[in-house]
Amino acid sequence: MLIALGTPGVRCPQSVQDPHPQPTQARHRGRKAQQFAAATLGAGAAVRAAPLRRAKRLVCRRAVNIPPPVSDSDAGLFSSASKSEAAEHPIDAALPDRSCRPKVLVLGSGWASASFLQGLTQEQAQLYDITIISKRNFFLYTPLLPTCTMGSIEERSIVTPIRELAVGKADFLEARCEGIDVEQKVVRCSRARRSKVSSNAQYHRFPDKEVDDKYVFEMPYDILIYAIGAETNDFNVPGVKQHTFYFKELIDARHVRSRISDLFEEAALPGVSEEDKDALLNFIVIGGGPTGVEIAADLADFVAEDCKRLYPKLHDQVTISLVNMEDHLLSTYSRDISDRSLEVFKSKGVNVLNSWRVTEVTSDVVKMVNKKGDCREIPHGCVIWAAGVKPSKLTQQLKADLRELNKGKREAELQGKARGLCTDEWLNVWGSKGSIFALGDASTVQQECACFFAEDLFKEADVEGAGKLSIHALRDLLRKNSLIHPQFEGYAQYLEEACGDAFDDNFAEITQVFGKKQRREHVMWRRTFGHRVIERVRHKSTQEVENDFKSVDVLDNEYITFESFQALLASIHKTLETFPPTAQVAAQQGGYLAELLGKGLATGDKDSFKMLKNESQPFTYFHKGALAYLGGDTAAFDLPVVGPVSGPLAGLAWRAYETSAQISWKNRALVGLDWVKTKIFGRDPSRV
């Protein structure tokens, strides 16, 4: 929708005032909007321009600088907006009906949502009517969540109220999203009413099951920003839900801390057998990724630095086990860092079990099996599950609705294959017609499969219409399109070496002289300064590429039919990779979307999104590196240019980075003080 402000008495036309003939969709676009703006704004109104880069088309919505709404809690922040200023700028003193602005709903309060809010200026935010909906009324700095396990960092040091980020930019509603009507563009939300027992502050605010006593409401939207994250994946292992602690939210760290305190106090009681003490004080962490490694590291620090002082009679009976299904820890990191983490854990007495898969968790033991088929049972007192994530039920339902809405179209096929909601390179969900953007763990940025263009590609090379391509024509086709589809590169290179002669037509000389050098420079630049999703291609060995060609008989026949060409493209498509589901990716996506919507072009329909794409570059991810705390003041960095770095200096750099990366100065101060407090006074295992 467009905002048009002018002299008193000039009203928005009825089609702009009433958003309901087609549910909250924008009604005026392009040239008509400019004509209407000229008519209303040209009547002598005092307007302060809010210039936005490249955004010149929708004049009536961005030519006005609309001040943020002032609440009682914001009075100090906006106290400078006095009556004299209102008199100087009469238009600013009279805000338009909020229904005249596109309604933007933000689902979630994690990394993507927080970065989106931080990236928007207050002027840009006033181009929209923004509402945040989340079950959590704070932002959680998840990289330091493992340090809360035994109190190295206190919980409130790494949380920021989401309302602090939303001041002057958005409204916030603490509620649970139950469903999304994509066609009507409506979100259904709920929240339980307060407990009838006034002293009960621990009631279930967001029940999964239907209950009678709860608030239920619907929120219409023009643009939906879907950033609810993912949920813990138990891989359907029996007993995981009943006998393990998930580790994804702040409450999970609190539960683990309380459980471990309970176990120590129980083991300290007289009459407890040595066998029972060994079982009670056996802490098992499942998952060899960064989260599992850092949980084990924090537990090991507590045992080495505090347990001997606080529980001198139990110190020698504590066991920490880290179970990892992969062959080595931190499998996404450099192998040097994996080896270094193993050395640090061995020195601290952590029992690392690589290549073991958990088959069942009971109240007493964890059952496992390795790749050789050997079985093992370990008694436990506390089991922490940090083995991965999966799309939430809401995400799966939304994917199903989008597939049904786009049945028979390639958008439906894209949604069926991806983890989470499948988006294009502008983070818009395929099949949503420009109305839904998905970020973070809830989404997968994926280019259109080359299989969709198989017929056009085949016809491009089959100039004689023979219905088949020679091996040379296939090679030239793959090489020519390797910049658009980088996954073709390895296959084209294989055919070049296999054929050994020059290219067909005039394309050969140009590609040989300039093509390879340009591609090498392009790839090197992207690896150093960031890359698009189309450039994330898994390298295949020469033997794997040869096997793909042999599977369609192209090497033996020296030609390929259209059906075989389709099969080859399907094999090539499997080399494509997506962005990792990390906080780093989610944060950059949130900032990118803020820049995108800050242009003021998006109104939630297909036409405005097409205009936005033409005015904007696709999302580019810059990998700043990976880091993990290994315990004992030691950390490991895997930096893009420098490479793997580990040791005490890396541990100091890790603390400095995690402190400076906090979302506010208050959090930076609290985290920094927690580091000092823990180093001087130790950790506090009290159950409070």
NORHUHU-V107033 format. One record per residue. N is the residue number from 1. RES is the residue in one letter. SS is DSSP state (2 for helix, 1 for strand, 0 for the rest). OMEGA is omega in whole degrees, 0 to 359 (999 if undefined). NEAR is the number of other ideal C-beta (glycine too) atoms within 10 Angstrom. Layout:
# NORHUHU-V107033
[[N;RES;SS;OMEGA;NEAR] [N;RES;SS;OMEGA;NEAR]]
This chain:
# NORHUHU-V107033
[[1;M;0;184;25] [2;L;0;177;25] [3;I;0;178;25] [4;A;0;181;25] [5;L;0;178;22] [6;G;0;181;21] [7;T;0;177;14] [8;P;0;180;10] [9;G;0;178;6] [10;V;0;184;13] [11;R;0;173;13] [12;C;0;175;23] [13;P;0;186;11] [14;Q;2;182;9] [15;S;2;178;12] [16;V;2;181;22] [17;Q;2;185;14] [18;D;0;182;11] [19;P;0;192;21] [20;H;0;178;9] [21;P;0;166;10] [22;Q;0;197;11] [23;P;0;174;15] [24;T;0;178;22] [25;Q;0;178;17] [26;A;0;188;24] [27;R;0;184;20] [28;H;0;184;22] [29;R;0;164;16] [30;G;2;188;12] [31;R;2;179;9] [32;K;2;179;11] [33;A;2;180;21] [34;Q;2;179;17] [35;Q;2;180;13] [36;F;2;179;19] [37;A;2;181;23] [38;A;2;182;13] [39;A;2;184;13] [40;T;2;184;17] [41;L;2;183;20] [42;G;0;184;10] [43;A;0;175;11] [44;G;0;181;8] [45;A;0;177;17] [46;A;0;185;10] [47;V;0;173;15] [48;R;0;183;14] [49;A;0;174;9] [50;A;0;187;18] [51;P;0;175;10] [52;L;0;185;16] [53;R;0;174;9] [54;R;0;185;11] [55;A;0;185;20] [56;K;0;190;15] [57;R;0;184;18] [58;L;0;189;25] [59;V;2;188;19] [60;C;2;180;24] [61;R;2;182;28] [62;R;2;177;26] [63;A;0;184;21] [64;V;0;176;25] [65;N;0;185;16] [66;I;0;181;21] [67;P;0;179;18] [68;P;0;178;18] [69;P;0;183;14] [70;V;0;175;13] [71;S;0;180;11] [72;D;2;182;6] [73;S;2;182;9] [74;D;2;189;14] [75;A;0;181;10] [76;G;0;183;8] [77;L;0;184;13] [78;F;0;183;16] [79;S;0;181;9] [80;S;0;180;7] [81;A;0;186;17] [82;S;0;180;10] [83;K;2;180;8] [84;S;2;179;7] [85;E;2;178;12] [86;A;2;179;14] [87;A;2;180;9] [88;E;2;181;12] [89;H;0;186;16] [90;P;2;181;12] [91;I;2;179;20] [92;D;2;183;18] [93;A;2;182;13] [94;A;0;179;10] [95;L;0;178;17] [96;P;0;173;17] [97;D;0;184;13] [98;R;2;179;14] [99;S;2;178;16] [100;C;2;179;19] [101;R;0;176;23] [102;P;1;180;26] [103;K;1;180;22] [104;V;1;175;24] [105;L;1;177;26] [106;V;1;178;29] [107;L;1;179;27] [108;G;0;179;26] [109;S;0;180;29] [110;G;0;185;25] [111;W;2;183;28] [112;A;2;182;33] [113;S;2;181;30] [114;A;2;179;25] [115;S;2;176;26] [116;F;2;181;32] [117;L;2;179;24] [118;Q;2;182;17] [119;G;2;179;18] [120;L;0;169;26] [121;T;0;180;14] [122;Q;2;177;14] [123;E;2;180;21] [124;Q;2;181;20] [125;A;2;181;21] [126;Q;0;173;25] [127;L;0;183;28] [128;Y;1;171;26] [129;D;1;190;21] [130;I;1;175;24] [131;T;1;177;18] [132;I;1;178;27] [133;I;1;181;22] [134;S;1;174;22] [135;K;0;184;17] [136;R;0;184;17] [137;N;0;177;14] [138;F;1;172;17] [139;F;1;182;25] [140;L;1;177;22] [141;Y;0;190;21] [142;T;2;180;18] [143;P;2;179;22] [144;L;2;179;23] [145;L;2;178;22] [146;P;2;180;28] [147;T;2;176;27] [148;C;2;184;25] [149;T;0;179;27] [150;M;0;172;26] [151;G;0;174;22] [152;S;0;173;23] [153;I;0;179;27] [154;E;0;188;17] [155;E;2;186;15] [156;R;2;178;14] [157;S;2;184;22] [158;I;2;176;26] [159;V;1;178;18] [160;T;1;179;19] [161;P;1;182;14] [162;I;2;178;23] [163;R;2;175;16] [164;E;2;180;13] [165;L;2;185;23] [166;A;2;184;20] [167;V;0;178;18] [168;G;0;183;18] [169;K;0;188;21] [170;A;0;170;23] [171;D;1;178;13] [172;F;1;176;20] [173;L;1;176;15] [174;E;1;184;17] [175;A;0;179;23] [176;R;1;177;19] [177;C;1;182;22] [178;E;1;182;16] [179;G;1;181;14] [180;I;1;174;22] [181;D;1;186;13] [182;V;0;182;19] [183;E;0;181;9] [184;Q;0;180;13] [185;K;0;181;23] [186;V;1;177;17] [187;V;1;179;22] [188;R;1;185;15] [189;C;1;179;21] [190;S;1;174;18] [191;R;1;180;18] [192;A;1;174;16] [193;R;0;180;12] [194;R;0;181;12] [195;S;0;178;14] [196;K;0;173;8] [197;V;0;190;8] [198;S;0;183;7] [199;S;0;182;5] [200;N;0;180;9] [201;A;0;185;8] [202;Q;0;181;6] [203;Y;0;183;12] [204;H;0;185;11] [205;R;0;185;16] [206;F;0;182;16] [207;P;0;178;14] [208;D;0;182;9] [209;K;0;179;5] [210;E;0;174;9] [211;V;0;184;11] [212;D;0;189;5] [213;D;0;176;10] [214;K;1;176;16] [215;Y;1;175;11] [216;V;1;181;11] [217;F;1;179;11] [218;E;1;180;12] [219;M;1;175;19] [220;P;1;179;17] [221;Y;0;166;24] [222;D;0;179;25] [223;I;1;178;28] [224;L;1;175;25] [225;I;1;188;24] [226;Y;1;184;29] [227;A;0;184;29] [228;I;0;179;28] [229;G;0;181;26] [230;A;0;179;20] [231;E;1;182;16] [232;T;1;180;19] [233;N;0;179;15] [234;D;0;177;18] [235;F;0;179;13] [236;N;0;176;7] [237;V;0;181;19] [238;P;1;174;14] [239;G;0;183;18] [240;V;2;182;20] [241;K;2;185;13] [242;Q;2;193;9] [243;H;2;177;18] [244;T;0;175;23] [245;F;1;171;18] [246;Y;1;182;19] [247;F;0;181;25] [248;K;0;182;18] [249;E;0;181;16] [250;L;2;180;17] [251;I;2;178;11] [252;D;2;178;19] [253;A;2;179;27] [254;R;2;179;15] [255;H;2;179;16] [256;V;2;180;24] [257;R;2;179;22] [258;S;2;180;15] [259;R;2;181;17] [260;I;2;176;23] [261;S;2;177;17] [262;D;2;184;14] [263;L;2;178;21] [264;F;2;181;19] [265;E;2;178;13] [266;E;2;180;14] [267;A;2;181;20] [268;A;0;182;14] [269;L;0;176;8] [270;P;0;178;4] [271;G;0;178;5] [272;V;0;183;12] [273;S;0;179;8] [274;E;2;178;8] [275;E;2;179;9] [276;D;2;178;14] [277;K;2;179;20] [278;D;2;180;15] [279;A;2;182;19] [280;L;2;186;23] [281;L;0;174;25] [282;N;1;183;22] [283;F;1;184;27] [284;I;1;176;26] [285;V;1;182;31] [286;I;1;182;27] [287;G;0;183;23] [288;G;0;176;28] [289;G;0;182;18] [290;P;2;182;21] [291;T;2;180;22] [292;G;2;180;25] [293;V;2;183;30] [294;E;2;174;25] [295;I;2;179;29] [296;A;2;180;32] [297;A;2;180;29] [298;D;2;176;24] [299;L;2;180;26] [300;A;2;177;25] [301;D;2;179;22] [302;F;2;181;24] [303;V;2;184;23] [304;A;2;189;16] [305;E;2;187;17] [306;D;2;185;20] [307;C;2;181;22] [308;K;2;179;13] [309;R;2;185;9] [310;L;2;181;15] [311;Y;0;186;18] [312;P;0;181;9] [313;K;0;184;9] [314;L;0;188;18] [315;H;2;185;15] [316;D;2;183;10] [317;Q;2;180;15] [318;V;0;177;26] [319;T;1;176;19] [320;I;1;180;23] [321;S;1;178;19] [322;L;1;184;28] [323;V;1;185;26] [324;N;1;181;24] [325;M;0;181;20] [326;E;0;181;16] [327;D;0;179;11] [328;H;0;181;17] [329;L;0;175;26] [330;L;0;188;25] [331;S;0;179;14] [332;T;0;180;13] [333;Y;0;174;23] [334;S;0;180;18] [335;R;2;177;11] [336;D;2;179;14] [337;I;2;177;26] [338;S;2;179;23] [339;D;2;180;14] [340;R;2;179;23] [341;S;2;178;29] [342;L;2;179;18] [343;E;2;181;12] [344;V;2;181;21] [345;F;2;178;22] [346;K;2;180;11] [347;S;2;180;14] [348;K;0;176;19] [349;G;0;177;12] [350;V;1;181;24] [351;N;1;182;15] [352;V;1;181;19] [353;L;1;178;19] [354;N;1;176;17] [355;S;0;175;14] [356;W;1;180;23] [357;R;1;180;17] [358;V;1;180;26] [359;T;1;180;15] [360;E;1;175;15] [361;V;1;176;24] [362;T;0;180;15] [363;S;0;184;8] [364;D;0;187;12] [365;V;1;170;19] [366;V;1;180;26] [367;K;1;185;17] [368;M;1;174;21] [369;V;1;178;14] [370;N;1;185;14] [371;K;0;178;10] [372;K;0;181;6] [373;G;0;178;6] [374;D;0;181;9] [375;C;1;182;10] [376;R;1;177;14] [377;E;1;180;13] [378;I;1;175;20] [379;P;1;185;16] [380;H;0;170;24] [381;G;0;180;23] [382;C;1;178;20] [383;V;1;180;25] [384;I;1;184;29] [385;W;1;179;27] [386;A;0;191;26] [387;A;0;177;26] [388;G;0;182;16] [389;V;1;177;17] [390;K;1;178;16] [391;P;0;180;23] [392;S;0;179;17] [393;K;2;179;10] [394;L;2;178;18] [395;T;2;179;23] [396;Q;2;179;13] [397;Q;2;179;14] [398;L;2;176;27] [399;K;2;180;21] [400;A;2;179;12] [401;D;2;179;17] [402;L;2;177;24] [403;R;2;179;17] [404;E;2;181;13] [405;L;2;182;16] [406;N;0;184;19] [407;K;0;180;10] [408;G;0;180;7] [409;K;0;182;13] [410;R;2;176;15] [411;E;2;179;21] [412;A;2;179;17] [413;E;2;178;18] [414;L;2;180;25] [415;Q;2;182;28] [416;G;2;186;12] [417;K;2;192;11] [418;A;0;169;17] [419;R;0;185;18] [420;G;0;179;29] [421;L;1;182;26] [422;C;1;181;24] [423;T;1;173;27] [424;D;0;184;19] [425;E;0;174;18] [426;W;0;176;18] [427;L;0;176;23] [428;N;1;184;23] [429;V;1;178;26] [430;W;0;178;23] [431;G;0;181;24] [432;S;0;178;26] [433;K;0;174;17] [434;G;0;187;22] [435;S;0;184;22] [436;I;1;172;26] [437;F;1;180;29] [438;A;1;186;29] [439;L;0;170;34] [440;G;2;184;26] [441;D;2;181;28] [442;A;2;188;26] [443;S;1;172;30] [444;T;1;176;20] [445;V;1;185;25] [446;Q;0;177;23] [447;Q;0;176;21] [448;E;0;181;17] [449;C;0;179;19] [450;A;2;178;20] [451;C;2;180;18] [452;F;2;183;13] [453;F;2;184;16] [454;A;2;183;18] [455;E;2;180;12] [456;D;2;179;8] [457;L;2;182;22] [458;F;2;180;21] [459;K;2;179;11] [460;E;2;182;13] [461;A;2;182;21] [462;D;0;185;17] [463;V;0;181;11] [464;E;0;179;9] [465;G;0;183;6] [466;A;0;181;11] [467;G;0;177;10] [468;K;1;181;16] [469;L;1;173;24] [470;S;1;181;18] [471;I;2;177;17] [472;H;2;179;19] [473;A;2;177;22] [474;L;2;178;25] [475;R;2;181;23] [476;D;2;179;23] [477;L;2;180;23] [478;L;2;180;24] [479;R;2;183;24] [480;K;2;184;20] [481;N;0;185;19] [482;S;0;175;19] [483;L;0;177;14] [484;I;0;179;11] [485;H;0;184;21] [486;P;2;179;22] [487;Q;2;177;25] [488;F;2;190;22] [489;E;2;183;20] [490;G;2;181;21] [491;Y;2;177;23] [492;A;2;180;19] [493;Q;2;178;17] [494;Y;2;181;20] [495;L;2;176;21] [496;E;2;180;19] [497;E;2;182;8] [498;A;2;182;14] [499;C;2;173;16] [500;G;0;179;7] [501;D;0;188;9] [502;A;0;178;10] [503;F;0;172;20] [504;D;0;172;15] [505;D;0;184;12] [506;N;0;183;8] [507;F;2;187;14] [508;A;2;186;16] [509;E;2;181;12] [510;I;2;182;12] [511;T;2;182;19] [512;Q;2;185;14] [513;V;2;188;10] [514;F;2;191;10] [515;G;2;185;19] [516;K;2;180;14] [517;K;2;180;10] [518;Q;2;181;12] [519;R;2;179;16] [520;R;2;179;10] [521;E;2;181;10] [522;H;2;181;14] [523;V;2;179;15] [524;M;2;179;10] [525;W;2;181;11] [526;R;2;180;17] [527;R;2;181;13] [528;T;2;188;12] [529;F;2;179;11] [530;G;0;182;16] [531;H;1;175;19] [532;R;0;183;17] [533;V;2;182;20] [534;I;2;181;18] [535;E;2;178;18] [536;R;0;183;20] [537;V;1;177;17] [538;R;0;181;11] [539;H;0;175;9] [540;K;0;178;19] [541;S;0;179;9] [542;T;2;180;11] [543;Q;2;179;8] [544;E;2;178;14] [545;V;2;179;20] [546;E;2;178;14] [547;N;2;177;12] [548;D;2;177;21] [549;F;2;179;21] [550;K;2;181;11] [551;S;2;178;12] [552;V;0;173;20] [553;D;0;183;13] [554;V;2;182;22] [555;L;2;180;14] [556;D;2;184;9] [557;N;2;184;13] [558;E;0;171;12] [559;Y;1;181;17] [560;I;1;178;25] [561;T;1;181;17] [562;F;2;180;15] [563;E;2;178;10] [564;S;2;177;19] [565;F;2;177;23] [566;Q;2;179;17] [567;A;2;178;17] [568;L;2;178;22] [569;L;2;178;22] [570;A;2;177;15] [571;S;2;180;17] [572;I;2;182;22] [573;H;2;182;15] [574;K;0;179;11] [575;T;0;182;20] [576;L;1;177;19] [577;E;0;178;13] [578;T;0;177;17] [579;F;0;180;22] [580;P;0;180;13] [581;P;0;183;18] [582;T;0;177;19] [583;A;2;181;17] [584;Q;2;178;17] [585;V;2;181;23] [586;A;2;181;27] [587;A;2;180;22] [588;Q;2;177;23] [589;Q;2;178;26] [590;G;2;178;27] [591;G;2;179;17] [592;Y;2;181;24] [593;L;2;176;28] [594;A;2;177;19] [595;E;2;181;17] [596;L;2;182;23] [597;L;2;178;24] [598;G;0;176;21] [599;K;0;179;21] [600;G;0;182;25] [601;L;0;186;25] [602;A;0;176;27] [603;T;0;174;28] [604;G;0;177;24] [605;D;0;187;19] [606;K;2;183;12] [607;D;2;181;13] [608;S;2;178;22] [609;F;2;176;23] [610;K;2;177;12] [611;M;2;180;20] [612;L;2;178;20] [613;K;2;180;17] [614;N;2;183;9] [615;E;2;190;15] [616;S;0;173;17] [617;Q;0;177;12] [618;P;0;181;15] [619;F;0;178;24] [620;T;0;182;15] [621;Y;1;176;21] [622;F;0;181;13] [623;H;0;183;19] [624;K;0;182;12] [625;G;0;179;16] [626;A;1;181;20] [627;L;1;180;22] [628;A;1;177;25] [629;Y;1;185;28] [630;L;1;180;30] [631;G;1;179;26] [632;G;0;182;17] [633;D;0;179;16] [634;T;1;178;22] [635;A;1;180;29] [636;A;1;175;27] [637;F;1;171;22] [638;D;1;188;21] [639;L;1;185;14] [640;P;0;185;14] [641;V;0;185;7] [642;V;0;184;9] [643;G;1;183;12] [644;P;1;177;19] [645;V;1;179;19] [646;S;1;179;23] [647;G;1;181;16] [648;P;2;178;11] [649;L;2;176;13] [650;A;2;177;22] [651;G;2;177;18] [652;L;2;178;13] [653;A;2;178;15] [654;W;2;179;20] [655;R;2;180;19] [656;A;2;181;12] [657;Y;2;183;15] [658;E;2;177;22] [659;T;2;182;20] [660;S;2;183;10] [661;A;0;178;15] [662;Q;0;190;19] [663;I;0;180;20] [664;S;0;179;15] [665;W;2;177;8] [666;K;2;180;13] [667;N;2;177;20] [668;R;2;180;16] [669;A;2;182;13] [670;L;2;180;18] [671;V;2;179;22] [672;G;2;178;17] [673;L;2;178;14] [674;D;2;177;21] [675;W;2;181;17] [676;V;2;182;9] [677;K;2;180;16] [678;T;2;181;20] [679;K;2;184;12] [680;I;2;189;7] [681;F;2;181;9] [682;G;0;182;15] [683;R;0;181;21] [684;D;0;182;15] [685;P;0;183;18] [686;S;0;176;9] [687;R;0;184;12] [688;V;0;999;7]]
